[in-house]
Amino acid sequence: MQASKSTQRTVVRVLAALAGTALLFSPFVLGLTAATAAAWSAWAIGFAIFAGNMSMAVDDRRRPDVANLALGAAAIVAPSLAGFSDEPGALWIHGVTGLATLSLGAYALWALVAPRRGAAEAA
């Protein structure tokens, strides 16, 4: 039995929101609050991922999938652009969270436009 597209989108958005939550709280867990660029980047990108996906999980009219692609890419390149790539904890949490968010956004876009197998055979 296959889940509906609405259910799939909700699951993707909740998973992305969890990734955003992990990034949002990572400065406290990893002790990065002294590294201001790493902490502010994690707080800003983590909050944007969390808030965007949770608002879209509740109200399904808009699509945050492209935003997930952009925020995932931002999380991946943030350590290099903001100059904290020498902090291994911050580098890893940004990279893993960015890759997860980017992958979830790409999957959601693919699932949105991919034809279903049964639909092609029925036509």
C-alpha positions, 0 to 999 in steps of 0.5 A, a space after each residue: 500500500 502506497 502512502 498518499 502524496 499529502 502524507 509523503 509531503 508531511 513526513 518529509 517536512 517533519 523530518 526536515 523540521 527535525 533536521 532544522 531543530 538539530 541545527 538550531 540547538 547544536 551550538 548549545 550541545 556542541 559548546 559552540 556558543 563562543 564561536 559566534 559565526 558558527 552559532 549565529 549561522 546554526 541558529 539562523 539557518 536552523 530556525 529557517 528550516 524548522 519554521 518553514 517546514 513546520 508552517 508548511 506541514 500545518 498549511 499544505 497550500 504552499 511548497 517549501 521544497 525549493 526553500 529546502 534546497 536553498 537552505 540545505 545548500 546554505 547550510 553546506 556552504 556556510 562554514 566556508 563562507 562564514 569562516 568557521 570551517 576550522 571548527 569540526 563540530 560546526 562543520 559536521 553539523 552544518 554539512 549533515 543537516 544541509 545534506 539531509 535538508 537538501 536531499 529531503 527537498 529534492 525528494 519532495 520535488 521529485 515526488 511532486 512531479 514523478 508520475 505514478 506507476 499505476 497512472 502510466 499503465 492505466 492510460 
